[in-house]
Amino acid sequence: MTVTLADVAARARVSPATVSRVLNGNYPVAASTRERVLRAVDDLDYVLNGPASSLAAATSDLIGILVNDIADPFFGIMAGAAQSEIGGPGDGSGRAGGEKLAIVCNTGGTPERELTYLTLLQRQRAAAVVLTGGAVEDPAHQAAMSAKLAKLADAGTRVVLCGRPPLPDSESVLAALAFDNRGGGRRLTEHLISLGHRSIGYAAGPLERTTTRHRLEGHREAMRAAGLYGDWDGDGGAAAPAGGGGSRTGERLTVHGSYDRSSGYDATVELLRREPGITAVVAANDTVALGAAAAIRDRGLRIPEDISVAGFDDLPFSVDVVPALTTVRLPLFEAGARAGRLATGKEAPPPGGIATIPAELMVRGSTAAPRG
């Protein structure tokens, strides 16, 4: 025989409405009453009908977390931190009482998959969606995203961006937690310049990503301020791809690729081909920096004696590589946890809905003054 909500109410000696409030977590209930209801739920092995509940309410207990690649620590750390807040602290009993169910959606960095997952979450009446990482800078995709997020918000879904800037002309986002990628990139290159480096190669990320553009803009701001890009017009345009040459300094010493180790290796080989005399390589992230370091060592060069290497993100392994990696620390766990609290309504949105999260320079053994 199926146990009903009325059965739970009778067992706990409360009204069905009180049982509903405890299970949905949408209304304050006295601790003693909540305990009686949860004990009755356990005793009767009552299972809430999720689909029926979501039809009765504006949203369900589902929260989607969109990531490019869950195997990448950059996304895994943020998703894990968000999920820990979304699931609620719990009491160790395994009971359910107002917590939300977090579902991690792996897009593979594909704009089409991003939209598909948002559509699926819309159909499930998701209580919230958290979108992590940089956005694709394509006008058509941005317009499609704005339209999709507007539909979600109109249905009562809370939309939180974590690690990406707000969408243009979009009022549907509850909060955007944006990393200071531009400032971090500038400070990292300023550090290398202060050591005496003048010929600095840059292993950049994918052309179409906001994260790529902002970090590269920070790097070029520092280079231009030091007078090292005298023949570069500073228009922020795309750099030449690997093997493409390029007459301007900024383009010639920048190679774009993916955010993975092999891309860092290939980019560094190309940078050394274009300019054998470079004394430092700045990588798009720490994983790319690992590939850059491997390419440098395969050429019989030493780090940092011959070439300095710097990364970005301060992923857990960056302090354990030899030499430890100079990088820019982004508070990934803290940002993910805050996104989770915003998604569940545990924390109020920042003023204006936008918060810029500072980046911190971490100077370690992989950078030093150039020889001579």
Buried (B, 14 or more C-beta within 10 A) or exposed (E): EEBEBEBBBBBBEBEBEBBBBBBBBEEEBEEEBBBBBBBBBEEBEBEBEEEEBBEEBEBBBBBBBBBBBBEBBBBBBBBBBBBBBBBBEEEEEEBBBBBBBBBBBBBEBEBEBBBEBBEEBBEBBBBBBBBBBBBBBEEEBBBBBBEBBBEBBEEEBBBBBBBBBBBEEBEBBBBBBBBBBBBBBBBBBBBBBEBEBBBBBBBBBBBBBBBBBBBBBBBBBBBBEBEBBEEBEEEEEBBBBBEEEBEBBBBBBBBBBBBBBBBBBBBBBBBBEBBEEBBBBBBBBBBBBBBBBBBBEEEEEEBBEBBBBBBBBBBEEBEEBEBBBBBBBBBBBBBBBBBBBBBBBEBEBBEEBBBBBEBEBBEBBBBBEBEE
